[in-house]
Amino acid sequence: MSNSFGELFRITSFGESHGRCVGVVIDGCPAGLILTEEDIQKELDRRKPEPGAGQTSRAEEDRVEILSGVFQGHTTGAPICLLVWNKDTDQHYYEQIKLQPRPGHADYTAFIKYGGFNDYRGGGRFSGRITAGMVMAGAVAKKLLSLVNIEILACTVQIGSIKASPVEVEEIRKNVYQNPFRLADIGIIPDIADLIKKARREGDSLGGIIEILALNVPAGLGEPIFDGLEGQIARALLAIPAVKGVEFGSGFSAALKRGSENNDQFLIQDGIIKTRTNNAGGILGGISNGMPLVIRIAVKPTPSISLKQQTVDLSSGRNVEINIMGRHDICIVPRAVVVAESMVAVVLCDFALRSGILPGVIK
């Protein structure tokens, strides 16, 4: 497995869904950053399931522990190890179906890749549970980026067929973490709630789209050709379980436009070079252009559903029917919002260190 990501700000994910713990090791964080467990906990709490949002009944406390890399309230420059303990685990059901891969999950591919030695309990390394480590790394990255005024925001913009209306940045700041669906457009909350209730009654699940904004990103971040900013952000976001697509700016709709419509024309405003539109999503040639980064990710419907499905039994070689039990989200989109913010923060933090915008020691 490739469990590490980043060059100067490098994170290594560890743990399994039903193992003892999940966490992350961060190497390359500058010394001198004021960092407490509460800084991390605030972000972890945003990832927890909320009542009424069609989310899992698995109740993990997710209290972060800092095991290394912080001394007397400051980072030391040594690797930072962060973890949360798994306490609400239930392995019994997974023992029953360990040779019957669940449709839509990585059970089959992991079995083949690792010769049956993979941890199959709750998806093991391929569970959404590992995103707790991503959020912990993102908490550190966000705090570093705040020193240079870079802000990362995200919100749900679609669940199922229901789309949110465009909103101002201030509405994202104000609304997203005040409702369980992580919506900035709060007018569609009743419709989303009804849609999720309907999917639950039918034993089914829903996917959706998350939009991420990165503000005050300076021009010049990115290392083309194979280490461009878009490529690294896409790689980071696609590491989030259930993310199946990434687009920047006008994204796939650019294919329907003419160049005269899609080109972002330049202007000087208050002595700063900007573009009149932002169809590029803040990136040109794999390098940030000084405009806000605009990114959207497609999150697939939760593969664990209550409806009966067809699969195979790997021991007998026969076709069988599976009825997935256990605790699962009807829609994981809201819980993925803070994860998406976190992974974009990790990428930007790495590039900020590479460019020298962030120093090696915080004073």
TORGUSE-543125 format. One record per atom (N, C-alpha, C): residue in one letter; x, y, z. Coordinates in steps of 0.2 Angstrom, whole numbers, plus 5000, padded with zeros to 4 digits. Example, Ala and Ser with C-alpha at 12.3 -4.5 7.8 and 13.67 -1.06 7.14 Angstrom:
A506649725039/A506249785039/A506649845039/S506449895035/S506849955036/S506450005039/
***
This chain:
M500449945000/M500050005000/M500450065000/S500250124997/S500550184998/S500150225002/N500450235008/N500050265014/N500350335015/S500750355012/S501050425013/S500950475007/F500950535009/F500750585003/F501050655005/G501350685000/G501650755001/G502450745001/E502750805000/E503450804999/E503750835005/L503650905007/L503950935013/L503450925019/F502850935018/F502350925023/F502050855021/R502250805024/R502150735022/R501750695027/I501150665025/I500750635030/I500750565029/T500750525034/T500650445033/T500050425037/S499650395034/S498950365037/S499050295040/F498750285046/F498850215048/F498150195052/G498050135053/G497450105056/G496950075052/E496550045055/E495950005051/E495250025055/S494750015051/S494050025053/S493949995060/H494049935061/H493949895067/H494549875071/G495149905069/G495749895073/G495749935079/R496349945083/R496349975089/R496250055088/C496550075083/C496550155082/C496650165075/V496450235073/V496650265067/V497050325068/G497450345064/G497850405065/G498250425059/V498750475060/V499150505055/V499850525058/V500350515055/V500950545056/V501150605052/I501250665054/I501450715050/I502150735051/D502550725045/D503250745045/D503350805041/G503750855044/G503950915040/G503550975042/C503150965048/C502851025051/C503351075054/P503351135052/P503851185055/P503851185062/A504351195065/A504451205073/A504151275075/G503851275081/G503651335083/G502951355083/L502551305079/L501851325078/L501451305085/I501051345088/I500651335093/I500151285092/L500151225095/L499651175093/L499451135099/T498751135100/T498451095106/T498051045103/E497850995108/E497350945106/E496650975104/E496451035107/E495851065105/E495851095098/D496451115096/D496451135089/D496251075084/I496451015086/I496350955081/I495650935083/Q495350935089/Q494750915091/Q494150955088/K494251015087/K493751055084/K493651035077/E494151015073/E494050985066/E493750915066/L493950875071/L493650805071/L492950805073/D492750855077/D492050855079/D491550875073/R491850905068/R491450925062/R491350865058/R491750815059/R491650745055/R491150705058/K491050705064/K490550665068/K489850655065/P489550605065/P488850595062/P488350635066/E487850665063/E487450705066/E486750685066/P486250685071/P485550665070/P485250695065/G484850655061/G484350685056/G484750685049/A485350665049/A485650675042/A485750605039/G485450555041/G485550495038/G486250465039/Q486550475045/Q487250445046/Q487250385051/T487850355051/T487950295055/T487750305062/S487550255065/S487450245072/S488050225076/R488550215073/R489250195076/R489450265080/A489550255086/A489650315091/A490350305093/E490850335090/E491550345092/E491650415095/E491950415101/E492150475104/E492550515100/D493050485097/D493550515093/D493950575096/R494150565102/R494550605106/R495350605104/V495550655101/V496250655098/V496750645104/E497350615103/E497850615107/E498550625103/I498850675105/I499550695102/I500050655106/L500350605102/L500850565105/L501550595104/S501750635099/S502450655098/S502350725094/G502950755094/G503050815090/G502850875093/V502550875099/V502350945102/V502550945109/F502950995111/F503251005118/F503051075120/Q502851075126/Q502651145129/Q502251185125/G501751155121/G501251185117/G501451205110/H502051195108/H502351215102/H502551145098/T502551145091/T502851095087/T503551095088/T503851045088/T504651035089/T505051035082/G504651015077/G504951005071/G505050925070/A504950885075/A504950815074/A504250795072/P504250725069/P503550705067/P503050705072/I502450725070/I501850735075/I501450675074/C501350635079/C500850575078/C500250595082/L499650585078/L499050595081/L498550535080/L498150515085/L497750465084/L497150465088/V496650425086/V495950415090/V495850345091/W495650325096/W495550255098/W494850235095/N494850165092/N494150135090/N493850105096/K493350125098/K492950095104/K492350055102/D491950085097/D491350055096/D491350005090/T491649955091/T491749905085/T491349845086/D491149815080/D490749755080/D491049705074/Q491449655076/Q491749615071/Q491349555069/H490849535073/H490549475072/H490249465065/Y489849525062/Y489549515056/Y490049505050/Y490649545051/Y491149535045/Y491449475045/E491449435050/E491749365050/E491249325046/Q490649335046/Q490149295042/Q490149305034/I490349365032/I490349385025/I491049395022/K491549375026/K492249395024/K492449365017/L492049315015/L492249285008/L491649295003/Q491249345005/Q490649375001/Q490749445000/P491149464995/P491249534994/P490649584993/R490649634997/R490049674996/R490049724990/P489549724986/P489549764980/P489649834981/G490149864977/G490249934978/G490849954983/H491049904987/H491549904992/H492249884989/A492749894992/A493449864990/A493549794993/D493049764995/D493249694998/D493549644993/Y493249644987/Y493549594982/Y494249624980/T494349684978/T494949704975/T495549694981/A495349714987/A495849704992/A496049634993/F495549584993/F495649514994/F496149494988/I496049514982/I496449494977/I497149524978/K497149594979/K497849624980/K498249594985/Y497949584991/Y498349564997/Y498249484998/G498049444994/G498049374994/G497649355000/G497049395002/G496649375008/G496949395015/F497449425015/F497749445021/F497549515024/N497149545020/N496849615021/N496449605027/D496349665031/D495849665037/D495249685033/Y494749635034/Y494049645030/Y493549675035/R493749685041/R493249705046/R493049785044/G492449785042/G492149855041/G492549895035/G492849855031/G493249875025/G493949895027/G494149885033/G494849895035/G495149955033/R495749955029/R496050015027/R495650055022/F495150025019/F494750055014/F494050085017/S494050095023/S493450115026/S493450195027/G492850225027/G492850295028/G493150315035/R493250265039/R493450275046/R494150305045/I494550295040/I495250315040/I495250395039/T494750425037/T494750495035/T494850535042/A494750505047/A494850535054/A495650565054/G496050525051/G496750545051/G496850595046/M496450595040/M496550655036/M496350715039/V495750715043/V495550775046/V496050805051/M496350755055/M496850775060/M497450815056/A497650785051/A498250815047/A497950885044/G497350885042/G497050945039/G497051005044/A496950985051/A496851035056/A497551065057/V498051035057/V498751065057/V498951105051/A498751075045/A498851115039/A498451175039/K497851175041/K497451235041/K497751295046/K497951265051/K498251315056/K498951345053/L499351305050/L499851335046/L499651385041/L499251365037/L498951415031/L498651475034/S498351475040/S498051535042/S498651585044/L499251565045/L499751615046/L499951655040/V499751635034/V499851675028/V499151685025/N498651685029/N497951715027/N497651665022/I497851605021/I497451565016/I496951525020/E496351535017/E495751505020/E495451455016/I495151395019/I494851345015/I494151335017/L493651335013/L492951325014/L492651275010/A492151235012/A491851185008/A491151185010/C490751155006/C489951145007/C489651095003/T489151065005/T488751025000/T488351064995/V488451044989/V488051084984/V487551044980/Q487550974982/Q487050934979/Q487050864983/I486450844984/I486250774987/I485750744982/G485950684979/G485450654975/G485250704969/S484650724968/S484450764962/S484350834964/I484450854971/I484350914973/I484950954974/K484951014970/K485551054969/K485451124974/A485951144977/A485951204980/A486051264975/S485751324977/S485851384973/S486551414975/P486851454971/P487451484972/P487451534978/V487951534982/V487951584988/V488551624989/E488551674993/E489151714994/E489551674999/V490251694999/V490651665004/V490451675011/E490251725013/E490051735020/E489451695022/E489051675017/E488551625019/E488851555020/I489351535017/I489751475018/I490051475025/R490351525027/R490651535033/R490151525039/K489551555038/K489051565043/K488651505043/N488451465038/N487951415038/N488151345038/V488751335035/V488951265034/V488951215040/Y489251235045/Y489251195051/Y488751215057/Q488251245054/Q487651255058/Q487051205056/N487151165051/N486651115050/N486951045048/P486550995049/P486850925048/P487050905041/F486750945036/F486950925029/F487550965026/R487751015030/R488351055028/R488251095022/L487651125022/L487351165017/L487451235018/A487651275013/A487751345014/A487051375012/D486751345007/D486051365005/D485551325009/I485351365015/I484951335020/I484251325018/G484051355012/G483351355010/G483151285008/I483651245006/I483451175003/I483551125009/I483651145015/I483651095020/I483051045021/P482451075021/P481851025021/P481850975016/D482050995010/D481950955004/D482550895004/I483150915007/I483650865008/I483450815013/A483150845019/A482950795024/A482450745022/D481950765018/D481450725015/D481750675010/L482250695006/L482550645002/L482950595005/I483250605011/I483650565014/I483150515018/K482650535021/K482150495024/K481850445019/K481750465013/K481450425008/K481950365006/A482550385006/A483050335004/A483150285010/R483050305016/R483150265022/R482550215022/R481950235020/R481350195020/R481450145015/E481750165009/E481850115004/E482450065004/G482850075010/G483450035011/G483950055006/D483950115003/D484450134998/D484950195001/S485350224997/S485750274999/S485850324993/L486150384995/L486250434991/L486950464990/G487150494985/G487750524984/G487650604983/G488150634981/G488150704980/G488750734978/I488750804978/I489350844976/I489550894982/I490150904983/I490450954987/I490851004983/E490851064985/E491251114982/E491751144987/I492351154985/I492851174990/I493151234987/L493251284991/L493551354989/L494151364994/A494751384990/A495351404994/A495451484992/L495451524997/L495451594996/L496151614998/N496351674995/N496951704996/N497551664995/V497551614990/V498051574988/V498451624983/P499151634984/P499551674980/P499651644973/A499851684968/A500051654962/A500651624962/G500751564959/G501451534958/G501551464961/L500951444965/L501051374968/L500951324963/G501351264963/G501251214959/G501951194955/E502051134954/E502651114951/E502551074944/P502351104939/P502251064933/P502851024930/I502850974927/I502250954923/I501850904927/F502250854930/F501950804934/F501750814941/D501950874943/D501750884950/D501350954951/G500950964946/G500551024946/G500051024951/L499751084953/L499351094958/L498651054957/E498451064951/E497851024950/E497950944951/G498450924949/G498550854949/G498650824956/Q499050864960/Q499050844967/Q498450854971/I498050904970/I497450914973/I496950854971/A496950834965/A496550784963/A496750714966/R497350704966/R497650644969/R497450644977/A497450694980/A497250694987/A496550684988/L496150714984/L495450714985/L495150644983/L495450614978/L495250544976/L495550494981/A495950514986/A496150464991/A495550454996/I495050504996/I494550505001/I494050444998/P493950395003/P493450345000/P492750374998/A492550344992/A491950364989/A491950424984/V492550454984/V492550514979/V492750474972/K492350494967/K492350464961/K492550514955/G492550574957/G492650624952/G492850694955/V493350734951/V493550794953/V493550844947/E493350904948/E493350954943/E493551024946/F493851064942/F494151124944/F493751184940/G493551234943/G493251294939/G492651274935/S492651284929/S492051264925/S492051194924/G492551154925/G492551084925/G492351054918/F491851004918/F491650974912/F491251014908/S490951064911/S490551114907/S490951154902/A491551154903/A492051194899/A492051154892/A491851094891/A491851054885/A491251084881/L490751114884/L490151144880/L490251214878/K490851244880/K490951314879/K491351324873/R491351384870/R491851414866/R492451444870/G493051454866/G493551484870/G493451554872/S493051584868/S492851654870/S492451664876/E492051604878/E491651604884/E492051574890/N492551534889/N492851494894/N493451534896/N493851574892/N494451604894/N494251654899/D494751664904/D494751714909/D495151774907/Q494851824906/Q495251884903/Q495551924909/F496151944908/F496551984914/F496352054914/L496452074921/L496352154922/L496752164928/I496952234929/I497252254935/I496752294939/Q496752274945/Q496252304950/Q496652324956/D496652384958/D496952404964/D497752384964/G497952384958/G498652364957/G498852294957/I498352244957/I498352174958/I498152144951/I498452094948/I498252064942/I497752014944/K497152014941/K496651964942/K496351944935/T495851904936/T495451884930/T494751904931/R494351924925/R493651944926/R493151894927/T493351834925/T492951774927/T493451724930/N493251664933/N493651614936/N493451544933/N493451534927/N493251474924/N493851424925/A494451444926/A495051404927/A495051374934/G494651404938/G494651384945/G495251404949/G495551454947/G496151474951/G496851444949/I496851404943/I497451364942/I497551364934/L498151384932/L498251384925/L498951344924/G498951294919/G499551254918/G499851224924/G499351204929/G499551174935/G499851224940/I499851284939/I500051334944/I499551384946/S499451404952/S498951444955/S499051514952/N498451544950/N498551614947/N498351674951/G498251654957/G498051714962/G497251724963/M496851684959/M496151684960/M495951634965/P495351634968/P495151584972/P495151514969/L495351464972/L495351394969/L494651374970/V494351344965/V493651314965/V493651244963/I493451204967/I493551124966/I492851094968/R492651044964/R492051004966/R492250934965/I491950894970/I492050824970/I491350784970/A491350734966/A490750694966/A490850634971/V490350624975/V490450574980/V489850524979/K490050454978/K489550404976/K489150394982/P488550364980/P488050334986/P488450284990/T488250284996/T488550235001/T488450164998/P488950124997/P488850054995/P488450014999/S488550025006/S488149975011/S487449995011/I487049955008/I486249975008/I485949915011/S485249925013/S484949865016/S484549825010/L484549845004/L484249804999/L484649734998/K484349684996/K484749624994/K485049634987/Q485749604987/Q486149614981/Q486449554979/Q486649544973/Q487049484971/Q487749494972/T488049444974/T488849434974/T489049364973/V489649354975/V489949284974/V490249264981/D490249194982/D490649164987/D491249144985/L491849174988/L492449164985/L492749094987/S492449064992/S492648994994/S492348944990/S491648944988/S491348894985/S491348914977/G491448974975/G491448994968/G490748994965/R490249004970/R489549014967/R489249084968/N488749094964/N488349154965/N487949154971/V487949204975/V487549204981/V487149274981/E486749274986/E486349344988/E486649364994/I486749434995/I486949465001/I486449515004/N486349515010/N485949565013/N486349595018/I486649655017/I487149695021/I486849715027/M487149695033/M486949715039/M487349775042/G487349795048/G487749835051/G487549905051/R488049955053/R487850025054/R488150065048/H487750095044/H488050135039/H487650195037/D488050245034/D487750305032/D487250305026/I486650335026/I486250335020/I486550385015/C486950435018/C487250485013/C487850505017/I488450495014/I489050515018/I489350585016/V488950615011/V489150685008/V489350735014/P488850745019/P488950795024/P489650785028/R489750715029/R490350705034/R490950715030/A490950705023/A491550715019/A491750785018/V491350835020/V491450905018/V492150925022/V492150915028/V492750935032/V493350895030/V493250835027/V493850795025/V494050825018/A493650845014/A493850875008/A494250945009/E494050985014/E494351045016/E495051025018/S495150965022/S495750945025/S496250925020/M496050885015/M496550865010/M496750925006/V496350965004/V496551025000/V497051065004/A496951075011/A497351105015/A498051075016/V498051005016/V498750975016/V499150985010/V498850985004/V499150994998/V499451074997/L499051114999/L499251184999/L499751205004/C499751165010/C500251175015/C500951155012/D500951095009/D501551065006/D501851115001/F501451134996/F501651184991/F501851254994/A501551274999/A501751335003/A502451325006/L502551275009/L503251255011/L503751255006/R503551225000/R504051214995/R504251284991/S503751324991/S503851394988/S504251444993/G504251424999/G504551465004/G504051515007/I503451515005/I502951555008/I502851545016/L502851485018/L502851465025/L503651445027/P503851475032/P504551465034/P504651395038/G505251375039/G505451315042/G505351315050/V505351375052/V505251385059/V504751445060/I504251435064/I503751485066/I503951525072/K504051595071/K504251635077/K503751695078/
***
